[in-house]
């Protein structure tokens, strides 16, 4: 089999894994945040606007690793395979796997954080500024592992 064809197959499989796995964490996390916001609105309709804002900010952060996965998938799909080397074949596959699996944990964790923030605000609306600040700090720390995965995936695509 031609080396370019093998590289394309590996890159396309990697792109599918990056996006397929990468969407799992964000989807679960964002759904949980929405669920908690809806429950909170049912209990405390007077803070619906604050809950909606908190949910959307939390979901936006949880979506970031899904976006990283999309970027890696697109880079793999549209890579220039004209001068590909044999060592790049497993690197393309590994880049997609790295980003896809690396996006699951942060997406779920950040979404759960957003959900618990919504729950806390629904219970005690006066604490909203403190809860949102704490949510964002916690999500920023959780995001670091997704960023590590993105860096490694980019190195596998462009340096190997």
N, C-alpha and C positions, 0 to 999 in steps of 0.2 A: 504494500500500500504506500502511496505517496506521502512524504512527510508533511506536506501542506494540508493534505486531507486529514491526516491523523491529528494535526494541531487544531484544525477547525472542529473536528469532532470533540476533542477535549475541551476546547473553548466553549462550544455550544452546550455541552453537558455542564460545564462549570457555570455558565450563565443561567441555565435552568435551575441549578442547585442554589446559586446565590439568591435568585429571586424567589424560588419556591420556599426554601427554608427561611429566608429573610422576612418574608411576609407573615410567618407564623407568630413570631414574638410580638410584632407590632399589632397584628390583628387581635390577639388575645388580650394584650395590655390595653389597647384602646377600647375594646368592648367592655372590659371590666370597669374602666373609668366611666364610660357612658352608663353602665348599669348602676354604679354607685351614685352618680349625679341624678339619675331618674328617681332612685329610691329617696334621695335627699329632698328632691323637689316635691315628692309625694308627701313627705313628712312636714316640710317647711316651705310652702309655696312662696313665702315672703322673701326668701333668699335665692330664688330661681336664677336671677341674673348673675349673682356671684358664683353660684354653682356652675352655670353654663360657661362663664369665663374661665373658671378654674379647670373644668373638664377640657375645654378646647386648648388651653395652654398645655395642660398635661398630655393630651393626645398628640399635640404637635411635637412635643419633645419625644414621645414614645415612637412617633413615626420616623424619626431621623435615621435609625438604623435600617429601616425599610428603604429609605432613600439611598443610603450608602450601598445597600444591596443592588438597587436599581442601577446606580452608577457603575458598579463593578460588572454587572450583567451587560450593560450597554458597551462598556469598554471591551469586554470579551467578544461580543457579537460583531463589533465593527473594527476589530483589530486588523492591521495590515499583515496578512500572512505570507507576503511575497518573499521575505528573507528569514523565515522561521528556522530555528535550530531544534534538534531532537530534544534537548533538555527542557525546552519550553512546553512540550506536550504535557508532562505531568504538572508543570507549574501552572498552566491555564486551568486545568481541572482542580488543582489544589486551591487556587485563588478563589474560585467560586465556592468551593466547600468551606474554606476559611471564612469568607464573608457571610455566607448563608447561615452557618452554625453560630458564628460570632454575633449575629444580630438577634438571635432568639432570646437570650437572657436579658440583655438591656431592654428590649421592647416589652417583655413581660414585666420586668421589674419596674420600669418607669410608668407603665400603665397602672400597675397595682398601687404605686405611690400616688398617682393622680386620683385613683379611686378612693384611697383612704383619706386623701386631702378633702375630697368632696364629702365624704362621710363625716369628717371632723367639722367641716364648716356647717353642714346641715344640723349637727348637734349643738354647736356653739358658734353662731355667726360672728360674734365679736372677735373671735380669734383668726378671722380670715387672713389678714395681712401676715401674721406670724406663720400660719399654716402654709400659705402659698410660698413664702420665702424659704421655709424649711423643705417644702416639696421640691422647689427648683434646685436647691443645693444637693439634696439627695439624688435627684435625677442627673445632675451634672456629674456626680461621682459614678453613678451607674453607667453613664454614657461612655466613660473612658474605655471600657472593654470593647465596645462597638468600634470606637476610633482605633484601638489597637488592631482589630481585625481588618479594618479598612486599610491601614498602613501596610500590614503584611500582605494583603491581597494586591495592593498596588505595586509593592516590591516584587511579588511573584510575576505580575504581568509585565512590568517594564524593566526590571533589573536582571532577572534570571535569564 
